[in-house]
Amino acid sequence: MPDMSPDEFTKNGHKLVDWIADYLNNIEKYPPLANVSPGDILKRIPQTPPKNGEDIEKVLVDVDKLLIDGITHWNHPGFMAYFNSTSSMPGILAELLSAAFNANGMLWKTSPAFTELEKAMMNWFRQMVGLPENYWGIIYDTASTSSMHAIASAREQLNLCIRENGMTGRNDLPKLRLYCSEHAHSSIEKGAITLGLGLNGVKKIPVDENFRMIPEKLEQAIKEDISKNVKPFCVVATVGTTSTTSVDSVEELAAICEKYDLWLHIDAAYAGVTAMIPEMKWVTSGWDKADSIVINPHKWMFTPMDLSIYFTCKPDILKRAFSLVPEYLKTQVDDEVENLMDYGIQLGRRFRSLKLWFIIRYFGVDGLAERIKIHITLAKEFADWINNEKDFELLAPVPFSTVCFRYNPGGLSEEELNQINEKLLDEINKSKTIFLSHTKLNGRFTIRLTIGSIRHERRHIFQAWEVIKTLARSVS
Ligand SMILES: *Cc1c(COP(=O)(O)O)cnc(C)c1O
């Protein structure tokens, strides 16, 4: 029984590429945020699968008919929520090719070009962000996975035989503790849950007025734990926190890690790519003292989901934690090559490095850096507008491309301000022109605007500001 015929594939493939080009070119005709209720899309899909095959053209038509109004358009320049992740056309082409090869990079032998292109791209990207040569890189799906592997490595380094004996039912194990700031991403706690450290295995350290982990408080917590026979093993520093994009002082945290012999992991999922910009080199201060670092090109480097890069200067420990080779996966070249399955929990892996190869070659390092730099400049300009408007205020510094602010017309209590800003955000997102998200900073409801789309131009930021100002004055 055959696959789709080459003629049919070519015809529909061209049609789909045309559809994608048209979609991206006219994306502003859609609202950025989907306007459907829970269950609306599910209702449109038949409850049982088709017994007989259907024409693929019918499926393509149904993308417009059944799905499109349930899509939140991450590629829309009005999408300024969370950390916007946008796909670029070279990245889309690479995804198509990846599906065509369908190569599984579990072993070198199962596709030598897969393993070696990934190695080459890790070497390129390492240089792009200015890391020394002793950092080895691998691609995982998400930062959550990358950080989980960092925590697993930190634990493996303790030589507690956890790989062999696990953690349960053992009275020879101390309680282990990991430290991160109150503003660290939830993925760190999820990693701790996954690895059996538990949420209580994570201690959240308070932050200063600029939302940076206070090093003295970290050292205090470590000392206190040691005095109670709890074993500190890992510190996660965040370079670009999720709420405010604050940057922990890696240099100071690294000194503490050195003193107490702790694994230092840097979560730079969002902001790490800014290291490509010559004027932003300060963000990498202290990185050469880290044991591991995660950066997500799928956040701010125009790479379609998903692609997270994990660097470590101790790949041997990662391998020691995870390598397990059954007979059927042994090959004759195992001594000469790197088999990527040895460096994590997954066996099968997608050919993600193609996306980096296409994107870095198409835009060039300067082209990528320039685009990211423009976003930072636009965010600073937006922050200036906020600062110069009497009834608005910034609620956090703006080191990158995310601005935290609120409407504050004066004379209102904190509680009233929270209510009015929550209402304002709701109105903004109902306007169908922009999509913003929020956070809470010291109990204050905070509106967050992020710039980072490959389609962001100054006019979009200006329009967003007009919408925000107009709606603010109508909710008050
Ligand atoms: C987005 C983000 C994450 C999680 O990234 P995923 O790739 O979605 O797992 C982790 N840490 C920080 C700082 C982030 O901004």
The ligand as a MOL file (V3000), in Angstrom:
LIG
                    3D

  0  0  0     0  0            999 V3000
M  V30 BEGIN CTAB
M  V30 COUNTS 15 15 0 0 0
M  V30 BEGIN ATOM
M  V30 1 C 10.9060 30.2310 29.3560 0
M  V30 2 C 11.8290 29.9570 30.4560 0
M  V30 3 C 12.0160 28.6590 30.9180 0
M  V30 4 C 11.2420 27.4850 30.4000 0
M  V30 5 O 11.4930 27.2470 29.0640 0
M  V30 6 P 10.9230 25.9790 28.2990 0
M  V30 7 O 11.8390 25.8470 27.1340 0
M  V30 8 O 9.5250 26.3120 27.9040 0
M  V30 9 O 10.9730 24.8120 29.2220 0
M  V30 10 C 12.9400 28.4610 31.9290 0
M  V30 11 N 13.6270 29.4800 32.4490 0
M  V30 12 C 13.4800 30.7500 32.0270 0
M  V30 13 C 14.2850 31.8560 32.6420 0
M  V30 14 C 12.5680 31.0280 31.0120 0
M  V30 15 O 12.4130 32.2830 30.5920 0
M  V30 END ATOM
M  V30 BEGIN BOND
M  V30 1 1 1 2
M  V30 2 1 2 3
M  V30 3 2 2 14
M  V30 4 1 3 4
M  V30 5 2 3 10
M  V30 6 1 4 5
M  V30 7 1 5 6
M  V30 8 2 6 7
M  V30 9 1 6 8
M  V30 10 1 6 9
M  V30 11 1 10 11
M  V30 12 2 11 12
M  V30 13 1 12 13
M  V30 14 1 12 14
M  V30 15 1 14 15
M  V30 END BOND
M  V30 END CTAB
M  END
